[in-house]
């Protein structure tokens, strides 16, 4: 972003109204400016201004010639910003005044553009448009992350590994089943963002500073121009002017959905970090997505995953900052609300970067099926299956659980695997055990038995993979 140098101490803020006899002090100007971050709203600000100009022409405030000159001028300014040729002026305080002041210098009719519009409803509009755009971009990146998870799952659908609880080996699952769990999480994230978009997709322009306007504005026309419509194409406009200019619920919702997404990414990162250790050795991340040590030449650190895990705290912190910001504000607009944008922008930038990098890392990760299989071969993973064996023979599960626990203790005391105990040793705990109990430890057969919907069974996992290929292959539904 090309910017002018900071204004000299005596310059004050040009945008102050005739109400004031003197300009603001230089330190006040520096303290209150927002152009250093809200310049990012320039596309949305220009779109909103063009729609407002067309509406003002529709109700007779602007002539068609004035409208066209304003729209052309705004388009030219937008092109200059896009090319980095526009000079942002801190003394004009924010993105709105920078664009409007430049427009007015070029197009005299630009002085009419602010008719029936306040920066209060203008910024509310810009932020709603920005959040809406951001959700659409993020959704596409989340779909790419899901594709990366699905690709890794598909290529390793027969790889077995332990499933863990309390980070202790529990029962056998497939690598695909484990990765599909994250596909489900990300699907819920996408649904939450789509739901948040619905509440962001309401047009506040026309609310003025807090009490609307005495001019006959056509708010629904502006809403339709900017795509604030429902599934039937009907305009969606805010219904209370005071709420419209002070509402930042949609920002909170976006950041709340982003915080939960960040938590999911952090959990995925933690799994990959553990799996990449020498102690686990389940996966190998490509060199391009790892780093070395400045001292230890052998190191290969999973920095992408670690940074993703770390940045989740930043996203959660932004949500807490926004909730705290809003909790004590009276109606309606208060300057405190200027503080929402840096938290919003940082949240969006952070989660989008994490999503992109985690997707790329997964696309360059190889699963060590032999190591995973060796870990899954632990017969203790099938201890619950042994309890189920007794249940099928009529024993209550609580008793079966106790019996198998005693067998596990006996095997540990003898220093031998559970499946190497003799039939007599099994029968010493329960006469319901017969010779076929040892067949319970056939891992392939055990996986074939797991055929409930959502289980890691031999037939169920391919069904889920096919389901996800179908879901991700469909175009995104219109939200």
C-alpha positions, 0 to 999 in steps of 0.5 A, a space after each residue: 500500500 502506497 501511503 503519504 508521510 504522516 501529517 505534521 503536528 499542526 495539521 490536525 484532521 481535515 475531516 472535522 466539521 464546522 462545529 469545531 473552532 480548532 483542528 484536532 491535536 496531532 497526537 489525537 489525529 494519530 491516535 484516532 486514525 484508522 486508515 492504517 488498517 481500514 484501507 482494506 475495505 476500499 473495494 467494499 466502500 466503492 461498491 457501496 458508494 456506487 450503489 448509493 449514487 445510483 439510488 440517489 439518482 433514482 430518487 432525484 437527488 443526482 442527475 443521470 450525468 452526475 451519477 455516471 460521473 461519480 461511478 466513473 470517478 470511483 472506478 478510476 480510483 479503484 483501479 489506482 488503488 488496485 495498481 498501488 498508485 493511490 496515495 492514502 492520507 492519514 490526515 483524512 482519517 479513514 478509508 471513507 474520507 480518503 476515497 470521498 475527498 479524492 472523488 470530490 476533487 475530480 468530480 464536483 458532484 462527488 460532494 453530493 455523494 454523502 447525502 443521507 449517509 453517515 459514516 456509521 451506516 457506511 462502515 457497517 455496510 462495508 464490514 458486512 460486505 467484507 465479511 460476506 466476501 471473506 466467507 466465500 473465499 474461506 469456504 473455497 479454501 476449506 474445501 481444498 483442505 477437505 480435498 487434501 484430507 480426503 486424498 490422504 485418507 483414500 491413499 491410506 484406507 487400508 492402513 491400520 493404526 491404534 485409535 487413542 483415548 487419553 493418548 493411550 492405545 484404545 482400539 484399532 482404526 484405519 488411517 482413513 477413518 482417523 482423517 475422515 473425522 477431520 473432514 466432518 469437523 471442517 464440514 461443520 465449520 463450513 456450515 457455521 460460516 454459511 450460517 453466519 453469512 446469512 446474518 451478515 447478508 443484511 443491508 444497513 445503508 439508509 440507517 444514517 447516523 442512528 435515525 435514518 433520513 427524511 429523504 425518500 431513500 430506496 433502501 431495497 434498491 440498494 440492497 438488491 444492487 449489492 446482493 443483499 437478497 434472500 434465496 428468492 431474490 428479495 431485498 434484505 434490509 435492517 429493520 431498526 436504524 439504531 441496531 443497524 449502526 451498532 450491530 457487530 454480531 455478525 463480526 462476532 459470529 465470524 470470529 467465533 466460527 473462525 475460533 472453532 475452526 482454529 481449534 480444529 486445525 490445532 487438533 489436526 496439527 497436534 496429531 500430525 506433530 505426534 505422528 511425525 515424532 520418532 516415537 510414533 513414526 506414523 508419517 513423514 512430512 516433506 522437507 519443504 514443509 518442515 524446518 531444521 535446527 540452528 544447532 542440531 543438524 539432524 532435526 526436522 521440525 514440523 513448524 507448519 503444524 506447530 505454528 498452526 497450533 500456536 496461532 489458534 490462541 491468537 484467533 481465540 484471543 481476538 474473539 475474546 477481545 471483540 466480546 469484551 469490546 462490545 459488552 459495555 457499549 450503550 446505543 448506538 455507534 461509539 468510536 470503540 467500534 473502530 477497534 473491531 477491524 484489526 481483530 476481524 482482519 487478523 482473524 481472517 488472515 490467520 485462519 486462511 493462512 493456516 488452512 492453506 498451509 495445512 492443506 499443502 502440508 497434508 498434500 506433501 505428507 507420506 504415511 508409514 503404513 508398516 509402522 502404523 500396522 505394527 502399532 495396530 498389531 498390539 493384541 491389547 487393542 482387541 481387549 474390548 472385542 474379547 469382552 464382546 465375545 463374552 457378551 455374545 455368550 450371555 455375560 453382562 458387559 460389566 462382568 465381561 469387562 472385569 473378566 477381561 481386565 483380569 486377563 490383561 493383568 495376568 498377561 502383564 504379570 507374565 510379561 507376555 501378549 494377551 493373545 498368547 495366553 493358553 485356553 486354560 488361562 482364559 477359562 480360569 477367568 470364565 468357563 464361557 471361553 472356548 477354543 474360538 476365543 483366539 480367533 478374536 485376535 484376528 485383526 482383519 476379521 475384527 475390522 470386518 466386524 465393525 460395520 455400524 454406520 460411522 465405524 472404521 469397518 472394512 466396508 464402512 470406510 470405503 463407503 464413507 470415502 465414496 460419500 465424501 468424494 460425492 459431497 466434495 465433487 458437487 458445486 457449493 450450494 448457494 448461501 
